[in-house]
């Protein structure tokens, strides 16, 4: 049986691979972002300050992608 190497996860637009510290940050970011309601489709996070972006917002998408990559073991410890 041959062992397949897993390609490291690099978030879109990044110049480096994601790290375990990024995974920790993603776990803290994810609960702070949620939709206002299903009819408006905006992120309710106060971190967006004035104008709420469309849901899912960029921060949520980044955090979800990093956590998903960690679950696939694409991010080294």
Phi, psi and omega in degrees: 000130178266147180265127179274136176274142180266129179286133179298151181273127176237113179302149180305130178085358181270152177259005178218162177285153177291150182239174178297330176294325176294324178296317178299317178297317180300320179295330177280328182286317188309312182290346181276352183238126180206157179289147176298306173195167186291335183278332183270325178067034179242153177279135184268004183295133177290346181292345179278358177062263190266302185255115178287130178281169177298149178270138355282139183285168183299320180295319178296315181298318178297310182299316179297318180296320180293315180296318178299318179295322178296320178294331177276002180064037178266358179240123183280154181283000000 
